[in-house]
Amino acid sequence: MRGALMASKGALIGMTRTLAAGLGSHGIAVTAVAPGLTRTPATGGVPTEEFEEFEEFAAHQALPRPLTPDDTAAVVARLVGDDAAALTGQTLTVDGGLSTFAVLAGPV
């Protein structure tokens, strides 16, 4: 399952860049949002085999709290405004800093 998720996210990044390059000349910006593990009814209480509780998983993020759909919605709300008019071809990761922190948190 994890392999399929990673492959689909990689495809989304490539598609975002391709669409941005092709549609920019028409004044269309294309930006993707890649949310991290977010508390929803579908995620339940156990996100992976390594963590028994959602809060324990969230404790390993740079911002140690569970993410909610509102966290991702706030980023999307910024993207649809004029302030983000020059942003295109990017994939914004909304994961509480997990993707950055996980790399830095390893043994020194």
Biopython code that builds the backbone (N, CA, C, O; Angstrom):
import numpy as np
from Bio.PDB.StructureBuilder import StructureBuilder

atoms = [
    (1, "MET", "N", (0.826, -1.196, 0.000)),
    (1, "MET", "CA", (0.000, 0.000, 0.000)),
    (1, "MET", "C", (0.866, 1.253, 0.000)),
    (1, "MET", "O", (0.575, 2.201, -0.729)),
    (2, "ARG", "N", (1.924, 1.273, 0.805)),
    (2, "ARG", "CA", (2.777, 2.454, 0.885)),
    (2, "ARG", "C", (3.431, 2.743, -0.463)),
    (2, "ARG", "O", (3.570, 3.908, -0.836)),
    (3, "GLY", "N", (3.837, 1.706, -1.203)),
    (3, "GLY", "CA", (4.448, 1.897, -2.516)),
    (3, "GLY", "C", (3.498, 2.569, -3.491)),
    (3, "GLY", "O", (3.903, 3.439, -4.262)),
    (4, "ALA", "N", (2.241, 2.169, -3.459)),
    (4, "ALA", "CA", (1.237, 2.782, -4.332)),
    (4, "ALA", "C", (1.029, 4.247, -3.971)),
    (4, "ALA", "O", (0.857, 5.089, -4.852)),
    (5, "LEU", "N", (1.043, 4.547, -2.688)),
    (5, "LEU", "CA", (0.884, 5.931, -2.242)),
    (5, "LEU", "C", (2.051, 6.782, -2.719)),
    (5, "LEU", "O", (1.849, 7.884, -3.231)),
    (6, "MET", "N", (3.270, 6.281, -2.556)),
    (6, "MET", "CA", (4.452, 7.030, -2.990)),
    (6, "MET", "C", (4.458, 7.224, -4.505)),
    (6, "MET", "O", (4.809, 8.300, -4.989)),
    (7, "ALA", "N", (4.079, 6.207, -5.245)),
    (7, "ALA", "CA", (4.038, 6.317, -6.708)),
    (7, "ALA", "C", (3.003, 7.344, -7.148)),
    (7, "ALA", "O", (3.253, 8.128, -8.063)),
    (8, "SER", "N", (1.850, 7.340, -6.501)),
    (8, "SER", "CA", (0.810, 8.296, -6.888)),
    (8, "SER", "C", (1.209, 9.721, -6.537)),
    (8, "SER", "O", (0.906, 10.646, -7.289)),
    (9, "LYS", "N", (1.886, 9.916, -5.405)),
    (9, "LYS", "CA", (2.351, 11.262, -5.054)),
    (9, "LYS", "C", (3.425, 11.731, -6.029)),
    (9, "LYS", "O", (3.453, 12.904, -6.400)),
    (10, "GLY", "N", (4.303, 10.832, -6.443)),
    (10, "GLY", "CA", (5.315, 11.182, -7.443)),
    (10, "GLY", "C", (4.678, 11.574, -8.764)),
    (10, "GLY", "O", (5.122, 12.518, -9.417)),
    (11, "ALA", "N", (3.642, 10.853, -9.156)),
    (11, "ALA", "CA", (2.922, 11.179, -10.389)),
    (11, "ALA", "C", (2.244, 12.539, -10.274)),
    (11, "ALA", "O", (2.217, 13.303, -11.238)),
    (12, "LEU", "N", (1.700, 12.842, -9.107)),
    (12, "LEU", "CA", (1.054, 14.134, -8.888)),
    (12, "LEU", "C", (2.057, 15.277, -9.029)),
    (12, "LEU", "O", (1.744, 16.307, -9.625)),
    (13, "ILE", "N", (3.250, 15.101, -8.488)),
    (13, "ILE", "CA", (4.287, 16.132, -8.600)),
    (13, "ILE", "C", (4.651, 16.357, -10.064)),
    (13, "ILE", "O", (4.734, 17.501, -10.513)),
    (14, "GLY", "N", (4.867, 15.282, -10.806)),
    (14, "GLY", "CA", (5.202, 15.395, -12.221)),
    (14, "GLY", "C", (4.091, 16.032, -13.029)),
    (14, "GLY", "O", (4.352, 16.870, -13.892)),
    (15, "MET", "N", (2.858, 15.645, -12.760)),
    (15, "MET", "CA", (1.722, 16.212, -13.478)),
    (15, "MET", "C", (1.582, 17.704, -13.176)),
    (15, "MET", "O", (1.281, 18.496, -14.069)),
    (16, "THR", "N", (1.799, 18.081, -11.924)),
    (16, "THR", "CA", (1.705, 19.489, -11.539)),
    (16, "THR", "C", (2.718, 20.325, -12.308)),
    (16, "THR", "O", (2.378, 21.387, -12.830)),
    (17, "ARG", "N", (3.951, 19.858, -12.382)),
    (17, "ARG", "CA", (4.992, 20.591, -13.107)),
    (17, "ARG", "C", (4.671, 20.674, -14.597)),
    (17, "ARG", "O", (4.828, 21.729, -15.212)),
    (18, "THR", "N", (4.228, 19.576, -15.168)),
    (18, "THR", "CA", (3.910, 19.548, -16.597)),
    (18, "THR", "C", (2.756, 20.489, -16.928)),
    (18, "THR", "O", (2.828, 21.246, -17.896)),
    (19, "LEU", "N", (1.700, 20.443, -16.131)),
    (19, "LEU", "CA", (0.562, 21.328, -16.367)),
    (19, "LEU", "C", (0.942, 22.792, -16.174)),
    (19, "LEU", "O", (0.500, 23.652, -16.936)),
    (20, "ALA", "N", (1.759, 23.079, -15.161)),
    (20, "ALA", "CA", (2.192, 24.461, -14.934)),
    (20, "ALA", "C", (2.973, 24.987, -16.128)),
    (20, "ALA", "O", (2.769, 26.124, -16.554)),
    (21, "ALA", "N", (3.865, 24.164, -16.670)),
    (21, "ALA", "CA", (4.658, 24.578, -17.830)),
    (21, "ALA", "C", (3.775, 24.804, -19.050)),
    (21, "ALA", "O", (4.005, 25.738, -19.817)),
    (22, "GLY", "N", (2.784, 23.969, -19.232)),
    (22, "GLY", "CA", (1.929, 24.072, -20.408)),
    (22, "GLY", "C", (0.851, 25.130, -20.318)),
    (22, "GLY", "O", (0.432, 25.676, -21.339)),
    (23, "LEU", "N", (0.396, 25.428, -19.119)),
    (23, "LEU", "CA", (-0.728, 26.348, -18.962)),
    (23, "LEU", "C", (-0.321, 27.757, -18.546)),
    (23, "LEU", "O", (-1.137, 28.678, -18.587)),
    (24, "GLY", "N", (0.930, 27.928, -18.148)),
    (24, "GLY", "CA", (1.391, 29.242, -17.705)),
    (24, "GLY", "C", (1.203, 30.328, -18.743)),
    (24, "GLY", "O", (0.845, 31.454, -18.400)),
    (25, "SER", "N", (1.438, 30.011, -20.001)),
    (25, "SER", "CA", (1.291, 31.016, -21.061)),
    (25, "SER", "C", (-0.162, 31.461, -21.241)),
    (25, "SER", "O", (-0.430, 32.464, -21.902)),
    (26, "HIS", "N", (-1.087, 30.721, -20.659)),
    (26, "HIS", "CA", (-2.507, 31.083, -20.701)),
    (26, "HIS", "C", (-2.944, 31.766, -19.398)),
    (26, "HIS", "O", (-4.132, 32.000, -19.179)),
    (27, "GLY", "N", (-1.972, 32.080, -18.544)),
    (27, "GLY", "CA", (-2.276, 32.741, -17.282)),
    (27, "GLY", "C", (-2.838, 31.825, -16.216)),
    (27, "GLY", "O", (-3.445, 32.289, -15.251)),
    (28, "ILE", "N", (-2.642, 30.533, -16.382)),
    (28, "ILE", "CA", (-3.171, 29.560, -15.423)),
    (28, "ILE", "C", (-2.028, 29.017, -14.575)),
    (28, "ILE", "O", (-1.066, 28.458, -15.100)),
    (29, "ALA", "N", (-2.141, 29.183, -13.273)),
    (29, "ALA", "CA", (-1.162, 28.644, -12.333)),
    (29, "ALA", "C", (-1.652, 27.288, -11.832)),
    (29, "ALA", "O", (-2.847, 27.096, -11.606)),
    (30, "VAL", "N", (-0.726, 26.357, -11.663)),
    (30, "VAL", "CA", (-1.062, 25.012, -11.189)),
    (30, "VAL", "C", (-0.175, 24.694, -9.991)),
    (30, "VAL", "O", (1.051, 24.669, -10.105)),
    (31, "THR", "N", (-0.794, 24.456, -8.863)),
    (31, "THR", "CA", (-0.070, 24.124, -7.641)),
    (31, "THR", "C", (-0.788, 22.958, -6.974)),
    (31, "THR", "O", (-2.018, 22.918, -6.946)),
    (32, "ALA", "N", (-0.033, 22.018, -6.443)),
    (32, "ALA", "CA", (-0.619, 20.865, -5.756)),
    (32, "ALA", "C", (-0.373, 20.972, -4.257)),
    (32, "ALA", "O", (0.571, 21.626, -3.814)),
    (33, "VAL", "N", (-1.220, 20.333, -3.502)),
    (33, "VAL", "CA", (-1.064, 20.247, -2.054)),
    (33, "VAL", "C", (-0.971, 18.772, -1.691)),
    (33, "VAL", "O", (-1.830, 17.975, -2.068)),
    (34, "ALA", "N", (0.081, 18.414, -0.954)),
    (34, "ALA", "CA", (0.285, 17.036, -0.505)),
    (34, "ALA", "C", (0.135, 16.999, 1.014)),
    (34, "ALA", "O", (1.093, 17.276, 1.736)),
    (35, "PRO", "N", (-1.043, 16.664, 1.499)),
    (35, "PRO", "CA", (-1.229, 16.630, 2.949)),
    (35, "PRO", "C", (-0.565, 15.416, 3.578)),
    (35, "PRO", "O", (-0.506, 14.339, 2.985)),
    (36, "GLY", "N", (-0.072, 15.611, 4.778)),
    (36, "GLY", "CA", (0.453, 14.499, 5.554)),
    (36, "GLY", "C", (-0.696, 13.768, 6.228)),
    (36, "GLY", "O", (-1.861, 13.982, 5.894)),
    (37, "LEU", "N", (-0.363, 12.907, 7.177)),
    (37, "LEU", "CA", (-1.392, 12.165, 7.893)),
    (37, "LEU", "C", (-2.300, 13.144, 8.629)),
    (37, "LEU", "O", (-1.849, 13.921, 9.470)),
    (38, "THR", "N", (-3.563, 13.092, 8.301)),
    (38, "THR", "CA", (-4.540, 14.045, 8.824)),
    (38, "THR", "C", (-5.642, 13.290, 9.534)),
    (38, "THR", "O", (-6.130, 12.269, 9.047)),
    (39, "ARG", "N", (-6.029, 13.800, 10.686)),
    (39, "ARG", "CA", (-7.089, 13.135, 11.448)),
    (39, "ARG", "C", (-8.433, 13.358, 10.759)),
    (39, "ARG", "O", (-8.936, 14.479, 10.679)),
    (40, "THR", "N", (-8.986, 12.282, 10.276)),
    (40, "THR", "CA", (-10.323, 12.281, 9.674)),
    (40, "THR", "C", (-11.008, 10.997, 10.134)),
    (40, "THR", "O", (-10.347, 10.126, 10.699)),
    (41, "PRO", "N", (-12.296, 10.859, 9.911)),
    (41, "PRO", "CA", (-12.936, 9.588, 10.257)),
    (41, "PRO", "C", (-12.292, 8.396, 9.543)),
    (41, "PRO", "O", (-12.290, 7.287, 10.077)),
    (42, "ALA", "N", (-11.750, 8.612, 8.347)),
    (42, "ALA", "CA", (-11.153, 7.508, 7.591)),
    (42, "ALA", "C", (-9.816, 7.048, 8.162)),
    (42, "ALA", "O", (-9.453, 5.883, 8.000)),
    (43, "THR", "N", (-9.069, 7.942, 8.833)),
    (43, "THR", "CA", (-7.754, 7.539, 9.342)),
    (43, "THR", "C", (-7.846, 6.736, 10.620)),
    (43, "THR", "O", (-6.915, 6.004, 10.954)),
    (44, "GLY", "N", (-8.938, 6.853, 11.338)),
    (44, "GLY", "CA", (-9.091, 6.079, 12.561)),
    (44, "GLY", "C", (-8.045, 6.447, 13.599)),
    (44, "GLY", "O", (-7.481, 7.540, 13.552)),
    (45, "GLY", "N", (-7.786, 5.559, 14.519)),
    (45, "GLY", "CA", (-6.853, 5.846, 15.592)),
    (45, "GLY", "C", (-5.458, 5.316, 15.378)),
    (45, "GLY", "O", (-4.540, 5.728, 16.088)),
    (46, "VAL", "N", (-5.252, 4.410, 14.421)),
    (46, "VAL", "CA", (-3.936, 3.799, 14.245)),
    (46, "VAL", "C", (-3.461, 4.027, 12.807)),
    (46, "VAL", "O", (-3.923, 3.333, 11.901)),
    (47, "PRO", "N", (-2.549, 4.983, 12.572)),
    (47, "PRO", "CA", (-2.120, 5.272, 11.211)),
    (47, "PRO", "C", (-1.170, 4.249, 10.613)),
    (47, "PRO", "O", (-1.238, 3.987, 9.413)),
    (48, "THR", "N", (-0.291, 3.667, 11.407)),
    (48, "THR", "CA", (0.660, 2.684, 10.900)),
    (48, "THR", "C", (0.909, 1.638, 11.964)),
    (48, "THR", "O", (0.464, 1.775, 13.103)),
    (49, "GLU", "N", (1.633, 0.581, 11.581)),
    (49, "GLU", "CA", (1.960, -0.463, 12.552)),
    (49, "GLU", "C", (2.918, 0.045, 13.626)),
    (49, "GLU", "O", (2.908, -0.458, 14.749)),
    (50, "GLU", "N", (3.755, 1.049, 13.291)),
    (50, "GLU", "CA", (4.769, 1.522, 14.232)),
    (50, "GLU", "C", (4.190, 2.341, 15.383)),
    (50, "GLU", "O", (4.808, 2.424, 16.445)),
    (51, "PHE", "N", (3.031, 2.941, 15.197)),
    (51, "PHE", "CA", (2.464, 3.808, 16.225)),
    (51, "PHE", "C", (1.056, 3.344, 16.568)),
    (51, "PHE", "O", (0.231, 3.096, 15.688)),
    (52, "GLU", "N", (0.804, 3.233, 17.862)),
    (52, "GLU", "CA", (-0.500, 2.740, 18.289)),
    (52, "GLU", "C", (-1.535, 3.848, 18.389)),
    (52, "GLU", "O", (-2.734, 3.578, 18.335)),
    (53, "GLU", "N", (-1.093, 5.079, 18.534)),
    (53, "GLU", "CA", (-2.029, 6.181, 18.697)),
    (53, "GLU", "C", (-1.672, 7.318, 17.754)),
    (53, "GLU", "O", (-0.500, 7.557, 17.465)),
    (54, "PHE", "N", (-2.683, 8.006, 17.287)),
    (54, "PHE", "CA", (-2.482, 9.122, 16.362)),
    (54, "PHE", "C", (-1.595, 10.197, 16.987)),
    (54, "PHE", "O", (-0.713, 10.734, 16.317)),
    (55, "GLU", "N", (-1.815, 10.512, 18.247)),
    (55, "GLU", "CA", (-1.042, 11.541, 18.934)),
    (55, "GLU", "C", (0.433, 11.167, 19.023)),
    (55, "GLU", "O", (1.300, 12.037, 18.948)),
    (56, "GLU", "N", (0.723, 9.875, 19.182)),
    (56, "GLU", "CA", (2.116, 9.438, 19.255)),
    (56, "GLU", "C", (2.805, 9.673, 17.914)),
    (56, "GLU", "O", (3.960, 10.096, 17.877)),
    (57, "PHE", "N", (2.114, 9.405, 16.828)),
    (57, "PHE", "CA", (2.671, 9.670, 15.501)),
    (57, "PHE", "C", (2.929, 11.162, 15.342)),
    (57, "PHE", "O", (3.992, 11.567, 14.872)),
    (58, "ALA", "N", (1.960, 11.973, 15.733)),
    (58, "ALA", "CA", (2.088, 13.426, 15.599)),
    (58, "ALA", "C", (3.242, 13.970, 16.431)),
    (58, "ALA", "O", (3.824, 14.993, 16.071)),
    (59, "ALA", "N", (3.582, 13.319, 17.522)),
    (59, "ALA", "CA", (4.676, 13.781, 18.377)),
    (59, "ALA", "C", (6.016, 13.765, 17.656)),
    (59, "ALA", "O", (6.962, 14.408, 18.110)),
    (60, "HIS", "N", (6.119, 13.047, 16.547)),
    (60, "HIS", "CA", (7.367, 12.961, 15.794)),
    (60, "HIS", "C", (7.455, 14.001, 14.683)),
    (60, "HIS", "O", (8.389, 13.972, 13.882)),
    (61, "GLN", "N", (6.499, 14.911, 14.626)),
    (61, "GLN", "CA", (6.526, 15.995, 13.656)),
    (61, "GLN", "C", (7.244, 17.187, 14.271)),
    (61, "GLN", "O", (7.396, 17.261, 15.490)),
    (62, "ALA", "N", (7.688, 18.121, 13.430)),
    (62, "ALA", "CA", (8.286, 19.356, 13.936)),
    (62, "ALA", "C", (7.253, 20.162, 14.724)),
    (62, "ALA", "O", (7.585, 20.768, 15.742)),
    (63, "LEU", "N", (6.011, 20.171, 14.260)),
    (63, "LEU", "CA", (4.899, 20.777, 14.998)),
    (63, "LEU", "C", (4.121, 19.618, 15.611)),
    (63, "LEU", "O", (3.268, 19.027, 14.950)),
    (64, "PRO", "N", (4.407, 19.290, 16.866)),
    (64, "PRO", "CA", (3.918, 18.036, 17.457)),
    (64, "PRO", "C", (2.447, 18.051, 17.866)),
    (64, "PRO", "O", (2.117, 18.048, 19.052)),
    (65, "ARG", "N", (1.579, 18.067, 16.871)),
    (65, "ARG", "CA", (0.141, 17.957, 17.135)),
    (65, "ARG", "C", (-0.508, 17.279, 15.940)),
    (65, "ARG", "O", (-0.002, 17.379, 14.822)),
    (66, "PRO", "N", (-1.602, 16.602, 16.157)),
    (66, "PRO", "CA", (-2.288, 15.971, 15.032)),
    (66, "PRO", "C", (-2.770, 17.025, 14.036)),
    (66, "PRO", "O", (-3.222, 18.100, 14.431)),
    (67, "LEU", "N", (-2.672, 16.714, 12.760)),
    (67, "LEU", "CA", (-3.176, 17.615, 11.728)),
    (67, "LEU", "C", (-4.663, 17.387, 11.528)),
    (67, "LEU", "O", (-5.172, 16.285, 11.731)),
    (68, "THR", "N", (-5.348, 18.447, 11.128)),
    (68, "THR", "CA", (-6.779, 18.366, 10.859)),
    (68, "THR", "C", (-7.035, 18.804, 9.415)),
    (68, "THR", "O", (-6.171, 19.427, 8.799)),
    (69, "PRO", "N", (-8.195, 18.490, 8.878)),
    (69, "PRO", "CA", (-8.523, 18.984, 7.538)),
    (69, "PRO", "C", (-8.445, 20.511, 7.444)),
    (69, "PRO", "O", (-8.141, 21.051, 6.380)),
    (70, "ASP", "N", (-8.718, 21.203, 8.549)),
    (70, "ASP", "CA", (-8.629, 22.666, 8.547)),
    (70, "ASP", "C", (-7.208, 23.156, 8.276)),
    (70, "ASP", "O", (-7.029, 24.218, 7.680)),
    (71, "ASP", "N", (-6.199, 22.401, 8.702)),
    (71, "ASP", "CA", (-4.808, 22.781, 8.433)),
    (71, "ASP", "C", (-4.546, 22.833, 6.930)),
    (71, "ASP", "O", (-3.950, 23.786, 6.428)),
    (72, "THR", "N", (-4.989, 21.814, 6.230)),
    (72, "THR", "CA", (-4.806, 21.778, 4.778)),
    (72, "THR", "C", (-5.697, 22.810, 4.105)),
    (72, "THR", "O", (-5.272, 23.463, 3.152)),
    (73, "ALA", "N", (-6.912, 22.965, 4.579)),
    (73, "ALA", "CA", (-7.838, 23.937, 3.991)),
    (73, "ALA", "C", (-7.290, 25.356, 4.090)),
    (73, "ALA", "O", (-7.488, 26.156, 3.176)),
    (74, "ALA", "N", (-6.610, 25.678, 5.177)),
    (74, "ALA", "CA", (-6.037, 27.020, 5.334)),
    (74, "ALA", "C", (-4.967, 27.290, 4.281)),
    (74, "ALA", "O", (-4.875, 28.404, 3.764)),
    (75, "VAL", "N", (-4.164, 26.288, 3.960)),
    (75, "VAL", "CA", (-3.146, 26.441, 2.910)),
    (75, "VAL", "C", (-3.819, 26.625, 1.557)),
    (75, "VAL", "O", (-3.424, 27.493, 0.778)),
    (76, "VAL", "N", (-4.821, 25.821, 1.277)),
    (76, "VAL", "CA", (-5.537, 25.930, 0.004)),
    (76, "VAL", "C", (-6.195, 27.305, -0.119)),
    (76, "VAL", "O", (-6.197, 27.890, -1.201)),
    (77, "ALA", "N", (-6.749, 27.821, 0.966)),
    (77, "ALA", "CA", (-7.384, 29.144, 0.936)),
    (77, "ALA", "C", (-6.382, 30.222, 0.535)),
    (77, "ALA", "O", (-6.733, 31.153, -0.190)),
    (78, "ARG", "N", (-5.152, 30.104, 0.994)),
    (78, "ARG", "CA", (-4.104, 31.061, 0.599)),
    (78, "ARG", "C", (-3.766, 30.922, -0.879)),
    (78, "ARG", "O", (-3.486, 31.917, -1.549)),
    (79, "LEU", "N", (-3.788, 29.712, -1.384)),
    (79, "LEU", "CA", (-3.408, 29.465, -2.779)),
    (79, "LEU", "C", (-4.395, 30.051, -3.778)),
    (79, "LEU", "O", (-4.001, 30.417, -4.885)),
    (80, "VAL", "N", (-5.646, 30.146, -3.419)),
    (80, "VAL", "CA", (-6.639, 30.632, -4.370)),
    (80, "VAL", "C", (-6.733, 32.154, -4.394)),
    (80, "VAL", "O", (-7.464, 32.713, -5.212)),
    (81, "GLY", "N", (-6.008, 32.827, -3.513)),
    (81, "GLY", "CA", (-6.028, 34.283, -3.484)),
    (81, "GLY", "C", (-4.966, 34.897, -4.382)),
    (81, "GLY", "O", (-4.096, 34.202, -4.906)),
    (82, "ASP", "N", (-5.052, 36.204, -4.549)),
    (82, "ASP", "CA", (-4.097, 36.931, -5.382)),
    (82, "ASP", "C", (-2.675, 36.884, -4.829)),
    (82, "ASP", "O", (-1.719, 37.035, -5.590)),
    (83, "ASP", "N", (-2.518, 36.680, -3.532)),
    (83, "ASP", "CA", (-1.180, 36.630, -2.934)),
    (83, "ASP", "C", (-0.330, 35.500, -3.498)),
    (83, "ASP", "O", (0.898, 35.570, -3.444)),
    (84, "ALA", "N", (-0.953, 34.474, -4.031)),
    (84, "ALA", "CA", (-0.216, 33.320, -4.565)),
    (84, "ALA", "C", (-0.245, 33.282, -6.088)),
    (84, "ALA", "O", (-0.016, 32.231, -6.687)),
    (85, "ALA", "N", (-0.524, 34.420, -6.719)),
    (85, "ALA", "CA", (-0.687, 34.454, -8.178)),
    (85, "ALA", "C", (0.565, 34.015, -8.934)),
    (85, "ALA", "O", (0.454, 33.501, -10.048)),
    (86, "ALA", "N", (1.743, 34.202, -8.363)),
    (86, "ALA", "CA", (2.987, 33.834, -9.053)),
    (86, "ALA", "C", (3.474, 32.438, -8.687)),
    (86, "ALA", "O", (4.512, 32.000, -9.182)),
    (87, "LEU", "N", (2.753, 31.744, -7.842)),
    (87, "LEU", "CA", (3.149, 30.400, -7.424)),
    (87, "LEU", "C", (2.593, 29.386, -8.409)),
    (87, "LEU", "O", (1.377, 29.284, -8.577)),
    (88, "THR", "N", (3.468, 28.639, -9.059)),
    (88, "THR", "CA", (3.015, 27.619, -10.000)),
    (88, "THR", "C", (4.074, 26.535, -10.135)),
    (88, "THR", "O", (5.265, 26.789, -9.955)),
    (89, "GLY", "N", (3.633, 25.338, -10.450)),
    (89, "GLY", "CA", (4.548, 24.221, -10.650)),
    (89, "GLY", "C", (5.104, 23.629, -9.369)),
    (89, "GLY", "O", (6.053, 22.846, -9.414)),
    (90, "GLN", "N", (4.539, 23.981, -8.239)),
    (90, "GLN", "CA", (5.047, 23.524, -6.952)),
    (90, "GLN", "C", (4.061, 22.569, -6.290)),
    (90, "GLN", "O", (2.857, 22.614, -6.546)),
    (91, "THR", "N", (4.594, 21.712, -5.442)),
    (91, "THR", "CA", (3.771, 20.862, -4.592)),
    (91, "THR", "C", (4.075, 21.247, -3.158)),
    (91, "THR", "O", (5.206, 21.093, -2.697)),
    (92, "LEU", "N", (3.085, 21.742, -2.457)),
    (92, "LEU", "CA", (3.259, 22.166, -1.072)),
    (92, "LEU", "C", (2.896, 21.013, -0.144)),
    (92, "LEU", "O", (1.785, 20.485, -0.193)),
    (93, "THR", "N", (3.837, 20.638, 0.690)),
    (93, "THR", "CA", (3.620, 19.554, 1.640)),
    (93, "THR", "C", (3.102, 20.142, 2.943)),
    (93, "THR", "O", (3.758, 20.984, 3.556)),
    (94, "VAL", "N", (1.936, 19.701, 3.358)),
    (94, "VAL", "CA", (1.321, 20.163, 4.600)),
    (94, "VAL", "C", (1.318, 18.967, 5.547)),
    (94, "VAL", "O", (0.354, 18.203, 5.599)),
    (95, "ASP", "N", (2.409, 18.817, 6.294)),
    (95, "ASP", "CA", (2.550, 17.634, 7.147)),
    (95, "ASP", "C", (3.071, 17.956, 8.542)),
    (95, "ASP", "O", (3.609, 17.083, 9.223)),
    (96, "GLY", "N", (2.913, 19.203, 8.968)),
    (96, "GLY", "CA", (3.380, 19.570, 10.298)),
    (96, "GLY", "C", (4.891, 19.536, 10.433)),
    (96, "GLY", "O", (5.416, 19.539, 11.547)),
    (97, "GLY", "N", (5.593, 19.504, 9.315)),
    (97, "GLY", "CA", (7.050, 19.455, 9.327)),
    (97, "GLY", "C", (7.618, 18.057, 9.425)),
    (97, "GLY", "O", (8.830, 17.896, 9.571)),
    (98, "LEU", "N", (6.772, 17.037, 9.347)),
    (98, "LEU", "CA", (7.250, 15.660, 9.493)),
    (98, "LEU", "C", (8.287, 15.308, 8.437)),
    (98, "LEU", "O", (9.309, 14.702, 8.758)),
    (99, "SER", "N", (8.043, 15.675, 7.188)),
    (99, "SER", "CA", (8.970, 15.282, 6.120)),
    (99, "SER", "C", (10.336, 15.933, 6.293)),
    (99, "SER", "O", (11.348, 15.339, 5.920)),
    (100, "THR", "N", (10.386, 17.118, 6.839)),
    (100, "THR", "CA", (11.660, 17.786, 7.092)),
    (100, "THR", "C", (12.287, 17.272, 8.378)),
    (100, "THR", "O", (13.474, 16.949, 8.413)),
    (101, "PHE", "N", (11.493, 17.200, 9.423)),
    (101, "PHE", "CA", (11.992, 16.824, 10.737)),
    (101, "PHE", "C", (12.492, 15.388, 10.766)),
    (101, "PHE", "O", (13.484, 15.095, 11.433)),
    (102, "ALA", "N", (11.825, 14.496, 10.058)),
    (102, "ALA", "CA", (12.207, 13.082, 10.071)),
    (102, "ALA", "C", (13.619, 12.887, 9.538)),
    (102, "ALA", "O", (14.350, 12.026, 10.028)),
    (103, "VAL", "N", (14.007, 13.669, 8.550)),
    (103, "VAL", "CA", (15.357, 13.562, 7.993)),
    (103, "VAL", "C", (16.381, 14.076, 8.990)),
    (103, "VAL", "O", (17.444, 13.480, 9.160)),
    (104, "LEU", "N", (16.061, 15.182, 9.646)),
    (104, "LEU", "CA", (17.002, 15.807, 10.566)),
    (104, "LEU", "C", (17.072, 15.111, 11.917)),
    (104, "LEU", "O", (18.044, 15.286, 12.652)),
    (105, "ALA", "N", (16.057, 14.326, 12.254)),
    (105, "ALA", "CA", (15.981, 13.745, 13.585)),
    (105, "ALA", "C", (16.777, 12.457, 13.742)),
    (105, "ALA", "O", (16.813, 11.884, 14.831)),
    (106, "GLY", "N", (17.408, 11.999, 12.685)),
    (106, "GLY", "CA", (18.179, 10.763, 12.764)),
    (106, "GLY", "C", (19.437, 10.933, 13.596)),
    (106, "GLY", "O", (19.702, 12.028, 14.092)),
    (107, "PRO", "N", (20.213, 9.878, 13.758)),
    (107, "PRO", "CA", (21.438, 9.955, 14.551)),
    (107, "PRO", "C", (22.410, 10.970, 13.962)),
    (107, "PRO", "O", (22.544, 11.096, 12.745)),
    (108, "VAL", "N", (23.076, 11.679, 14.842)),
    (108, "VAL", "CA", (24.044, 12.695, 14.401)),
    (108, "VAL", "C", (25.428, 12.106, 14.376)),
    (108, "VAL", "O", (26.387, 12.797, 14.033)),
]
sb = StructureBuilder()
sb.init_structure("model")
sb.init_model(0)
sb.init_chain("A")
sb.init_seg("    ")
for serial, (resi, resn, name, xyz) in enumerate(atoms, 1):
    if name == "N":
        sb.init_residue(resn, " ", resi, " ")
    sb.init_atom(name, np.array(xyz, "f"), 0.0, 1.0, " ", f" {name:<3s}", serial, name[0])
structure = sb.get_structure()
